[in-house]
Amino acid sequence: MAGAALVLGGGGITGAAWEIGMLAGLHAAGVDLSKADAVIGTSAGAIVGAQILSGVPIDELYSKQFRVPVGEVATRCPSRSGKGSSAAGFP
């Protein structure tokens, strides 16, 4: 892809998942943005940019979005009411 640049924005985990989904859809349609001359990203976009330049196929990066997280632990955080709440906002 000569003369092309890929610019990816932030958006946390949701933004990263959305960007990977879009890149996978474009790849399925024949547009391989991992071959861009420049890949620039902010926050989540920088992580996605690094992932697509790592050599891992976009289809594999996409399928990982549907796997159950391993090693993630919800943390109890104090709230104003004095009751704990998890980091995800669930009681």
C-alpha positions as CSV (number, residue, x, y, z in Angstrom):
1,M,0.0,0.0,0.0
2,A,2.3,2.8,-1.3
3,G,2.0,6.2,0.2
4,A,-0.7,5.3,2.7
5,A,-0.8,6.1,6.4
6,L,-3.0,4.5,9.1
7,V,-4.0,6.8,11.9
8,L,-5.8,5.2,14.9
9,G,-7.5,7.0,17.8
10,G,-8.0,6.3,21.4
11,G,-11.0,4.9,23.2
12,G,-9.8,2.4,25.8
13,I,-10.6,-1.2,25.5
14,T,-13.8,-0.5,23.5
15,G,-11.9,1.7,21.0
16,A,-9.3,-1.0,20.6
17,A,-11.9,-3.7,20.0
18,W,-13.7,-1.5,17.5
19,E,-10.5,-0.6,15.6
20,I,-9.5,-4.3,15.4
21,G,-13.0,-5.2,14.1
22,M,-12.8,-2.5,11.5
23,L,-9.3,-3.5,10.4
24,A,-10.5,-7.2,10.2
25,G,-13.5,-6.2,8.1
26,L,-11.4,-4.1,5.7
27,H,-8.8,-7.0,5.5
28,A,-11.7,-9.4,4.6
29,A,-12.7,-7.0,1.8
30,G,-9.1,-7.0,0.5
31,V,-7.7,-3.8,2.1
32,D,-4.6,-4.8,4.2
33,L,-3.7,-1.7,6.3
34,S,-0.9,-3.5,8.0
35,K,1.1,-2.7,4.9
36,A,0.7,1.1,5.3
37,D,3.9,3.2,5.1
38,A,3.1,4.8,8.5
39,V,1.0,3.6,11.4
40,I,0.2,6.3,14.0
41,G,-1.9,5.8,17.1
42,T,-3.0,7.6,20.3
43,S,-3.6,5.5,23.4
44,A,-5.6,2.5,22.4
45,G,-4.8,3.2,18.8
46,A,-1.0,3.0,19.6
47,I,-1.6,-0.5,21.1
48,V,-3.7,-1.6,18.0
49,G,-1.0,-0.2,15.7
50,A,1.7,-2.2,17.5
51,Q,-0.5,-5.3,17.3
52,I,-1.1,-5.1,13.6
53,L,2.6,-4.4,12.9
54,S,3.7,-7.4,15.1
55,G,3.1,-9.9,12.4
56,V,0.2,-11.6,14.1
57,P,-2.5,-12.0,11.4
58,I,-5.4,-9.6,11.7
59,D,-7.9,-12.6,11.8
60,E,-6.1,-13.9,14.9
61,L,-6.2,-10.5,16.6
62,Y,-9.9,-10.3,15.8
63,S,-10.7,-13.7,17.1
64,K,-8.9,-12.9,20.4
65,Q,-11.5,-10.2,21.0
66,F,-14.0,-13.0,21.7
67,R,-12.0,-15.0,24.2
68,V,-12.7,-15.1,27.9
69,P,-10.1,-12.8,29.7
70,V,-7.5,-14.8,31.6
71,G,-5.7,-13.4,34.6
72,E,-8.0,-10.3,35.0
73,V,-9.3,-9.8,38.6
74,A,-12.1,-7.4,39.6
75,T,-10.9,-5.1,42.4
76,R,-13.1,-3.8,45.2
77,C,-13.0,0.0,45.5
78,P,-14.4,2.1,48.2
79,S,-17.5,4.1,47.3
80,R,-19.1,7.2,48.8
81,S,-21.7,5.1,50.5
82,G,-19.0,3.2,52.3
83,K,-20.0,0.0,50.5
84,G,-17.4,-1.6,48.2
85,S,-17.9,-1.8,44.5
86,S,-15.9,-3.6,41.9
87,A,-13.7,-1.7,39.4
88,A,-16.3,-2.7,36.7
89,G,-19.0,-0.9,38.6
90,F,-20.8,-4.1,39.7
91,P,-21.8,-4.6,43.4
